[in-house]
Amino acid sequence: MRHTISLLVENKFGVLSRISGLFSGRGYNIESLSVGETIDPLISNMTIVTSGDDQIIEQITKQLNKLIDVIKVVDITELDHVEREMVLIKVAPRQQDKAEVLRITEIFRGRVVDSSQKTYTVEITGDEKKIEAIIELFKPMGIKEFVRTGKIAIAREGVKKP
Amino acid sequence: MKMSGAEIFIESLKREGVKHIFGYPGGVILNIFDLLYEDKDIQLILTRHEQGAVHAADGYARSTGKAGVVLVTSGPGATNTITGLATASMDSIPLVVFSGQVPTMLIGNDAFQEADIVGISRPCTKYNFLAKDVKDISKIVRESFHIATTGRPGPVLIDLPKDVTSAKAEFTWPEIKIRSYHPTLEGNKWMINQAAQLISKSKKALIVAGGGVILSGAHRELKELAEIANIPVTMTLMGLGGFPGTHSLSLGMPGMHGTYYANKSIQECDLLIAIGMRFDDRVTGKLDAFAPNAKIVHVDIDPTSIKKNVRVDVPIVGDVKKVLTVLNRVLKEDIKEQWEEVRKAWLKQIEAWKQERPMSYTYDEEVIKPQFVVEKIFELTRGDAIISTEVGQNQMWAAQFYKFDKPRMWLTSGGLGTMGYGFPAAIGAQIAHPNKLVIDIAGDGSIQMNIQELATAVINKLPVKVAILNNRYLGMVRQWQELFFGERYSHTHLEVVPDFVKLAEAYGAIGLRATKPSEVEPVLKEAFKIKKTVFMDFVVYWKEKVYPMVPAGAPIDQMLFEEKKEKEEKKLKAVK
């Protein structure tokens, strides 16, 4: 099963390599990984998507916890959470498809961030399913290339009823 | 007053109580070596290879419990430490290794003798540092010793660029603050109670004790536990000495070359209490068939060791000594059992297995059996010697036929299985214990992997004894070829083995040789009398195999034993 693991790590050189080394050295797979600074510039947040059975996921979280530069590990899959990913898609539609590209972009609440005589570059944010859906819709119109960020995730806070 | 990075470094080592460093100089580490030239408090032991330095520091650490310290130069000096780091990492041995590095400005430029040692050593260290600022040196030294020696111990490497050791700064000695490193020491009380309940309910309990018992200094607590609840104990290769080998509850070693009765007990027990061990494949054999009837209690300081290989019913993360102290108290105070009565049938069954297949070998009058040499060493030292080994048959025979009653007397590369470990490790142990008898039980293959350290032993006047079980083969691999590869001895016959007696003499050591069983005892006695480095060349039966043996991947109670036919083979020839 796929798991999304959220980490707080020391923001210093070599940490990413310790974490990726842990995965490669033990034969685990990283499906996506994204890193960014937190409100404390000495700490980074990392979101890793990986897969495996319960025993493997337990080992992964324990091994991550054991790394000295890792401050906190949360398997966010088990919590109520929000996930987002962004994609930039460069589409090169035929003349007759151009309007359709813009229409799909609008339906998906995306934006055109660059255009040329032959291409539009569209920015879309959403969960994995949404990203995959728009890629499928654009495919017949001629995708030149696309770039995905990898997933980021955050736990939801519970809302108290008044 | 401002001090140079090198001076700060030396002062930091002194504050950590370092008395001995094993090392080898080179260009970019000269700032530090220069200060050691006349230092009164710290002795540098110059080895003849950096790998030897790391193994020596490892032997020093295993025999004392303190961190071993190594100092080498950049590039090849640093890369030569990798085997030693991996050896220590697999066996959880505290080492602090300092390597020189090219000046910060040149890092990444493929400078002369530059290697990315922080990158290379990352998977085989517990942690590593690159010191980028002279102001960080004392903090890094302090943190490295802390990380190496606490929690599950392990090696730490610190890379010191040349410009950082020559730059100047004020000396500070900051408190250790590592926000993300807090090993769990106290075991969970509820879990410990669960374990006590299981112990009281079990009829056929068994303790499997590993290296964690020794690292945590819990040998007394383990003995107490075994004696309170009358539980037999088997010790893994790393756990030998954690429980007295001569104790009536001792079953010797389990696993691939373990005793019949230890393996039978594992397969038959209804409760397996694993203490400071990690269910290595050499212990478990085929995992699905391991301890099929047992509930498993697992005590370990490293949470990743628990449930990594086997299912566990009661996991207890914590320091073995602390956990056992609480467990023993619970067993003594809260549980009223007639332990002797409860275990009577179980211990009787084990005794029957011991009678059925005791640990043995066939003595021969004409050729020396390697087991006989180990037995004689045990007999003559009465167990009061530090024993190191190389890797292979020599290691297994030493583990099987030498009874370790005390911890920290047994130095062997268990996890990585590093040939060439034993001799430098013995040197390190002798440095730490100048008045103890230190013996390396070696093979003719392994000893040649770090034989250059003869110079280190001789020049430091170390009375290390090396007992070479010389069969002119890479014996363990040859054994596998004989049993599983149709006796095709591909590249295991060493053919030319040096004359170890002359070789020892060439280095200024003493060389002795025994070719007949009757010569074994006199040679050992003479060697133990001489206060110098001694090589003993025991020319042993080349075809002797380590038994019992569980073929790789088989359940541990499917063991091979010495066949009758072999026992009856009369005309043994020492030399093929």
Chai-1 contact restraints between the chains, C-beta under 6 A:
chainA,res_idxA,chainB,res_idxB,connection_type,confidence,min_distance_angstrom,max_distance_angstrom,comment,restraint_id
A,G21,B,R122,contact,1.0,0.0,6.0,A-B,restraint_1
A,G21,B,P123,contact,1.0,0.0,6.0,A-B,restraint_2
A,G25,B,P123,contact,1.0,0.0,6.0,A-B,restraint_3
A,K62,B,P303,contact,1.0,0.0,6.0,A-B,restraint_4
A,K62,B,T304,contact,1.0,0.0,6.0,A-B,restraint_5
A,Q63,B,T304,contact,1.0,0.0,6.0,A-B,restraint_6
A,K66,B,T304,contact,1.0,0.0,6.0,A-B,restraint_7
A,I68,B,Y127,contact,1.0,0.0,6.0,A-B,restraint_8
A,I68,B,Y181,contact,1.0,0.0,6.0,A-B,restraint_9
A,V70,B,S180,contact,1.0,0.0,6.0,A-B,restraint_10
A,I71,B,S180,contact,1.0,0.0,6.0,A-B,restraint_11
